[in-house]
Amino acid sequence: METVGSDESDRNGDISDRSSREWCDEALTRLNAGRPESALDAARRAAELDPGAEWAYRLISLAHERLGRDADALPAAEHAVELARGSWPARLRLAAILRRSPGRSREAVEHATLAGKFAPERPDPEVMLGDLALLGGDHTGAERSYRAALAADPANPQARMNLGLSLLRWDRPRPHHDPAWPVDPRETGRVRRALEVWSRQARLLVALATLAIAGAALLLDRDTQLGGFAVLVLLAPLTVRQARRVGLWSYVPAMLCRDPWLGAAVVSAAVSVVAFAAWLLLGAVPSVPSALDPVWAGLAGIVVLGWPALAAVRALAETWRGRPLLALAETTRAREAREHAHAAQIDRTARRNAGVLLWILLGRTWSVLVPLVGGALAVEPRAAVAAVAVPYPMVRGYLRARHSGDRWLPTATALVVLAAASCAAGGLLEAWRAEPAATWAWRLGLGALAAAMAVFGARAARAWWRGGPGPWRTSLIMCDLPVGAEPSVTLDAEVRQTFSYARSIVLSYGDALGPRVAGAVATVTSSGELRVITELEAWDAIAADPRVAVFAADPLQRRFWVEVRGIAQPDSDVLRVTPKQVLVGEFPGRHQRR
């Protein structure tokens, strides 16, 4: 007995045993089952049986995309659009591929915009526009598109999760690269890597040399200035080596502007080298006036502390960027899509993002508690009572997310809560003049704060060592579900016969004055589109709103009528109407007139 859908039966059976549409259904089933190679074979068989089946080419493109072959996925997606120019799934399929093609992001936006024009009732075009805006760094535009998608489908998980990223002001994986640049992102990635390596090498060398020279002078009373100049000489070949790897120098200024932290790292490295050279020159002068001692110490501070200071500023800025509580709420709602075809992928992405968001909330809480407790100890201990309210947003988000899987997170959360409660108790005990108990409460609170930071450091070191996602913003990922797999609308033999023999065909469209109708002539193509010839007045209105309806009655079956609702696109002197919905029915008979 033959098993339907098995690969063995596909190899041994006859292609004619199934229709093109049945092969498309089989290809979609295999894609959803995680078998893209087998799905590609089924979609190709569908295209062989019916070369005009745009659904088959969309599935071919989607299978190639799942296999990581974007270059092979693009021609199939373009051919699907050519077969059905008014198909919104075909436009979205093409937009999904173009957004990963260098220099073609604007084309992706155009196709996604057309898809939204063709199907304003669907959330998918708005989700795609939101993804394109998010990848382009336009968080406001992305938020607007995702909210429009949720207005059409409040349960859309991709819109929910990526809305959370836009609320957090998430940076795309390659913030230095403009998707509109006609250059491969891998090339600009190599440029970024070369700049990062040079900045690290330069800052590390001059910082270690400064500490070594200062330590030798203070502890051993030895002059090692020549070693410092040797470090400057060593920096020259290192700089030349990384400069050769850059190559795309014309893009470097724009890359540094698009990625401020990359620009800050490069600039701080250059400043450190200049400060180190000035520090050496001042130290080489035999009689340096004592008035220049602060300058000499300041230059050493720039060289040694510039890197840690920049890292601390970046960590603080990324911790306080965006609205993580709202982002966590949207991410949690996205996990509720249990019946979705890609529920497992959605759940994995939501879990990962929720964990990172909770770490960000913990970092915010810790960064508020430290200055609050320090200020209370230095000025007024009773002010530490306010610390008890600081962890509330963090605890609220933790309970809402119901996150599991990260064993480090509950420990760090409990330590921060303990620190806040202990410091608040210490402030109260100070006010009640219970000195011994207050002292122990302060010690417990400060120890818990230090322990929470140690847990974070251990979690980050573990993620770095294993190469996994860490408790930082860059570990957040977009929800990127496949698009363009929706079945196409076909015209069966009865509908085709109606348009072939109909004596009169009516085209309905809308303009600024309301619905309009016009006489037309229509034929059905082999790909299932309608070719319509109608009056020129309808063309301008259809350009503004391409949604039309074509009505015909079958003279052979006088009571049978057909209405095809679809999207009209101009092609030379005819309108190509891609069906979205087909309605059939019968006119009432004489017994039904009353």
Secondary structure, DSSP 8 states (H G I E B T S, - for coil): ---TT-HHHHHHS-GGGS-HHHHHHHHHHHHHTT-HHHHHHHHHHHHHH-TT-HHHHHHHHHHHHHTT-HHHHHHHHHHHHHH-TT-HHHHHHHHHHHTTSTT-HHHHHHHHHHHHHH-TT-SHHHHHHHHHHHHTT-HHHHHHHHHHHHHH-TT-HHHHHHHHHHHTT---S-TT--TTSSS-HHHHHHHHHHHHHHHHHHHHHHHHHHHHHHHHHHHS----HHHHHHHHHHHHHHHHHHHHHH--GGGHHHHHHHSHHHHHHHHHHHHHHHHHHHHHHHHHSSS--GGGHHHHHHHHHHHHHHHHHHHHHHHHHHHTSS-HHHHHHHHHHHTT-TTSTTHHHHHHHHHHHHHHHHHHHHHHHHHHHHHHHHHHHHT-GGGGGGGGGTTHHHHHHHHHHT--S-THHHHHHHHHHHHHHHHHHHHHHHHTT-HHHHHHHHHHHHHHHHHHHHHHHHHHHHHHHHT---SSGGG-----------------HHHHHHHHH-S-EEEEEEETTEEEEEEEEEEE-TTS-EEEEE-THHHHHHHH--EEEEEEE-SSSTTEEEEEEEEEEEETTEEEEEEEEEEEEE---GGG--
